[in-house]
Amino acid sequence: MNIVDHYLAGLRQAMPPEALAELALASGASAVQLASLRQTYPLCPDSLLRLLGQYNGTYHQRYAGGTVLVYMLGSDVFEYPYYLSSVEQILKDGQANQRSIADIYGHYLDDDPAIVDARIDAGVRQGRRLCFSHCMNNGGSSRLYIDFTPTASGKVGQVVRFLHDPDSYLVIADSFDAYLRMLIDDEYAFLTDENFD
Protein backbone atom coordinates (compact mmCIF):
# COMPACT_ATOMS: atom_id res chain seq x y z
CA MET A 1 0.00 0.00 0.00
CA ASN A 2 1.40 3.42 -0.94
CA ILE A 3 1.65 6.21 1.63
CA VAL A 4 -1.45 8.07 0.36
CA ASP A 5 -3.71 5.00 0.51
CA HIS A 6 -2.27 4.21 3.94
CA TYR A 7 -2.93 7.77 5.09
CA LEU A 8 -6.48 7.85 3.75
CA ALA A 9 -7.38 4.46 5.21
CA GLY A 10 -6.35 5.64 8.68
CA LEU A 11 -8.00 9.03 8.18
CA ARG A 12 -11.35 7.47 7.33
CA GLN A 13 -11.17 5.29 10.43
CA ALA A 14 -10.32 8.28 12.65
CA MET A 15 -12.92 10.70 11.23
CA PRO A 16 -16.27 11.29 12.94
CA PRO A 17 -19.26 9.96 10.95
CA GLU A 18 -20.56 13.40 9.88
CA ALA A 19 -17.21 14.45 8.39
CA LEU A 20 -16.82 11.07 6.72
CA ALA A 21 -20.24 11.38 5.09
CA GLU A 22 -19.36 14.84 3.80
CA LEU A 23 -15.98 13.68 2.50
CA ALA A 24 -17.78 10.95 0.56
CA LEU A 25 -19.29 13.68 -1.62
CA ALA A 26 -15.84 14.65 -2.90
CA SER A 27 -14.19 13.40 -6.07
CA GLY A 28 -10.70 13.65 -7.48
CA ALA A 29 -9.07 16.21 -9.71
CA SER A 30 -9.08 15.40 -13.43
CA ALA A 31 -5.99 14.39 -15.37
CA VAL A 32 -6.04 17.83 -17.03
CA GLN A 33 -6.13 19.59 -13.65
CA LEU A 34 -3.28 17.47 -12.29
CA ALA A 35 -1.25 18.11 -15.44
CA SER A 36 -1.71 21.87 -15.01
CA LEU A 37 -0.45 21.61 -11.44
CA ARG A 38 2.58 19.59 -12.56
CA GLN A 39 3.25 22.13 -15.32
CA THR A 40 3.29 25.00 -12.81
CA TYR A 41 5.19 23.02 -10.17
CA PRO A 42 7.28 20.42 -12.06
CA LEU A 43 8.66 19.00 -8.80
CA CYS A 44 5.21 18.50 -7.26
CA PRO A 45 5.44 15.17 -5.41
CA ASP A 46 3.60 12.19 -6.86
CA SER A 47 1.98 11.58 -3.47
CA LEU A 48 0.28 15.00 -3.48
CA LEU A 49 -0.95 14.40 -7.03
CA ARG A 50 -2.28 11.02 -5.90
CA LEU A 51 -4.07 12.64 -2.95
CA LEU A 52 -5.62 15.32 -5.17
CA GLY A 53 -6.55 12.59 -7.63
CA GLN A 54 -8.81 11.19 -4.90
CA TYR A 55 -10.01 14.45 -3.33
CA ASN A 56 -9.72 17.75 -5.20
CA GLY A 57 -9.90 19.95 -2.12
CA THR A 58 -11.96 20.07 1.08
CA TYR A 59 -12.27 23.83 1.69
CA HIS A 60 -15.72 25.07 0.56
CA GLN A 61 -15.15 22.85 -2.46
CA ARG A 62 -18.19 22.27 -4.66
CA TYR A 63 -18.86 18.80 -6.01
CA ALA A 64 -21.83 17.28 -7.82
CA GLY A 65 -23.21 15.94 -4.54
CA GLY A 66 -22.71 19.12 -2.53
CA THR A 67 -20.13 21.40 -0.94
CA VAL A 68 -17.37 19.84 1.15
CA LEU A 69 -15.80 21.55 4.17
CA VAL A 70 -13.73 18.93 5.98
CA TYR A 71 -10.46 18.95 7.93
CA MET A 72 -8.15 16.49 6.26
CA LEU A 73 -4.63 17.42 7.37
CA GLY A 74 -2.64 18.56 10.40
CA SER A 75 0.76 19.93 11.39
CA ASP A 76 2.96 20.24 14.45
CA VAL A 77 0.43 22.78 15.80
CA PHE A 78 -2.27 20.45 17.00
CA GLU A 79 -4.90 23.08 17.80
CA TYR A 80 -5.19 23.87 14.08
CA PRO A 81 -6.59 21.22 11.75
CA TYR A 82 -6.16 21.97 8.04
CA TYR A 83 -8.11 21.65 4.81
CA LEU A 84 -6.71 20.21 1.60
CA SER A 85 -6.61 22.90 -1.09
CA SER A 86 -7.95 22.08 -4.54
CA VAL A 87 -5.78 22.30 -7.66
CA GLU A 88 -7.51 25.59 -8.52
CA GLN A 89 -6.87 27.02 -5.05
CA ILE A 90 -3.21 25.97 -5.16
CA LEU A 91 -2.66 27.66 -8.52
CA LYS A 92 -4.53 30.79 -7.38
CA ASP A 93 -2.41 30.98 -4.21
CA GLY A 94 0.75 30.68 -6.27
CA GLN A 95 -0.24 33.52 -8.58
CA ALA A 96 -1.35 35.77 -5.71
CA ASN A 97 1.79 35.46 -3.59
CA GLN A 98 4.43 37.37 -5.53
CA ARG A 99 6.38 38.72 -2.54
CA SER A 100 9.13 36.91 -0.67
CA ILE A 101 9.30 36.44 3.10
CA ALA A 102 12.09 39.04 3.10
CA ASP A 103 9.80 41.49 1.25
CA ILE A 104 6.98 40.90 3.72
CA TYR A 105 8.99 41.36 6.91
CA GLY A 106 11.76 43.74 5.83
CA HIS A 107 14.02 44.83 8.70
CA TYR A 108 12.07 42.70 11.19
CA LEU A 109 13.97 39.70 9.86
CA ASP A 110 17.22 41.35 10.90
CA ASP A 111 15.79 42.04 14.35
CA ASP A 112 14.34 38.55 14.74
CA PRO A 113 16.00 36.05 12.37
CA ALA A 114 14.28 33.18 14.25
CA ILE A 115 11.10 33.99 12.28
CA VAL A 116 12.50 31.87 9.41
CA ASP A 117 14.03 28.41 9.71
CA ALA A 118 17.60 28.40 8.35
CA ARG A 119 16.56 25.76 5.81
CA ILE A 120 14.13 28.21 4.15
CA ASP A 121 15.32 30.84 1.64
CA ALA A 122 13.58 34.07 2.70
CA GLY A 123 14.44 35.70 -0.64
CA VAL A 124 12.37 33.31 -2.74
CA ARG A 125 8.97 34.51 -3.96
CA GLN A 126 6.26 32.80 -1.89
CA GLY A 127 4.36 31.66 -4.98
CA ARG A 128 7.26 29.41 -5.96
CA ARG A 129 6.33 27.31 -2.93
CA LEU A 130 3.26 25.13 -3.41
CA CYS A 131 0.66 26.06 -0.78
CA PHE A 132 -1.39 22.88 -0.40
CA SER A 133 -3.27 23.64 2.80
CA HIS A 134 -4.89 26.39 4.86
CA CYS A 135 -5.81 25.90 8.49
CA MET A 136 -9.28 26.14 10.01
CA ASN A 137 -8.99 29.96 10.25
CA ASN A 138 -9.07 30.39 6.46
CA GLY A 139 -5.30 30.25 6.29
CA GLY A 140 -4.83 33.45 8.24
CA SER A 141 -3.36 31.61 11.21
CA SER A 142 -1.40 28.89 9.47
CA ARG A 143 -0.60 27.49 6.02
CA LEU A 144 1.43 24.58 4.70
CA TYR A 145 3.81 24.73 1.75
CA ILE A 146 6.02 22.41 -0.25
CA ASP A 147 9.31 24.22 -0.73
CA PHE A 148 11.28 23.50 -3.90
CA THR A 149 13.98 26.16 -3.42
CA PRO A 150 15.51 25.64 0.05
CA THR A 151 18.81 26.93 1.33
CA ALA A 152 21.87 24.67 1.21
CA SER A 153 20.92 23.19 4.59
CA GLY A 154 17.37 22.34 3.47
CA LYS A 155 15.91 19.68 1.20
CA VAL A 156 14.03 20.13 -2.06
CA GLY A 157 10.40 19.22 -1.38
CA GLN A 158 10.51 19.99 2.34
CA VAL A 159 7.20 20.88 4.00
CA VAL A 160 7.05 24.34 5.58
CA ARG A 161 4.51 25.43 8.17
CA PHE A 162 3.68 29.15 8.43
CA LEU A 163 2.20 30.22 11.77
CA HIS A 164 0.82 33.70 12.51
CA ASP A 165 1.17 35.75 15.72
CA PRO A 166 3.93 35.25 16.54
CA ASP A 167 4.90 34.65 12.93
CA SER A 168 7.22 31.79 12.09
CA TYR A 169 8.20 29.65 9.12
CA LEU A 170 9.39 26.20 10.14
CA VAL A 171 10.31 23.05 8.22
CA ILE A 172 8.19 20.27 9.74
CA ALA A 173 9.08 17.41 7.34
CA ASP A 174 11.76 16.67 4.74
CA SER A 175 9.17 15.65 2.13
CA PHE A 176 5.42 15.38 1.57
CA ASP A 177 5.63 11.61 2.11
CA ALA A 178 7.42 12.20 5.43
CA TYR A 179 4.75 14.75 6.33
CA LEU A 180 1.95 12.22 5.79
CA ARG A 181 3.95 9.66 7.77
CA MET A 182 4.23 12.17 10.64
CA LEU A 183 0.44 12.58 10.74
CA ILE A 184 -0.06 8.80 10.68
CA ASP A 185 2.47 8.32 13.49
CA ASP A 186 0.71 11.05 15.49
CA GLU A 187 -2.49 9.02 15.06
CA TYR A 188 -4.34 11.87 13.32
CA ALA A 189 -4.14 13.98 16.46
CA PHE A 190 -5.65 16.97 14.61
CA LEU A 191 -9.02 15.16 14.53
CA THR A 192 -9.98 16.17 18.07
CA ASP A 193 -13.57 16.25 19.27
CA GLU A 194 -13.38 20.03 19.82
CA ASN A 195 -12.64 20.59 16.14
CA PHE A 196 -15.88 18.90 15.10
CA ASP A 197 -18.31 20.43 17.60
Secondary structure as GFF3:
##gff-version 3
##sequence-region A 1 197
A	DSSP	alpha_helix	3	14	.	.	.	ID=ss1
A	DSSP	alpha_helix	17	23	.	.	.	ID=ss2
A	DSSP	alpha_helix	31	40	.	.	.	ID=ss3
A	DSSP	alpha_helix	46	54	.	.	.	ID=ss4
A	DSSP	beta_strand	61	63	.	.	.	ID=ss5
A	DSSP	beta_strand	66	68	.	.	.	ID=ss6
A	DSSP	beta_strand	82	84	.	.	.	ID=ss7
A	DSSP	alpha_helix	87	96	.	.	.	ID=ss8
A	DSSP	alpha_helix	101	105	.	.	.	ID=ss9
A	DSSP	alpha_helix	108	111	.	.	.	ID=ss10
A	DSSP	three_ten_helix	113	115	.	.	.	ID=ss11
A	DSSP	three_ten_helix	126	128	.	.	.	ID=ss12
A	DSSP	beta_strand	130	135	.	.	.	ID=ss13
A	DSSP	beta_strand	142	147	.	.	.	ID=ss14
A	DSSP	beta_strand	158	163	.	.	.	ID=ss15
A	DSSP	beta_strand	168	173	.	.	.	ID=ss16
A	DSSP	alpha_helix	176	185	.	.	.	ID=ss17
A	DSSP	three_ten_helix	193	196	.	.	.	ID=ss18
###
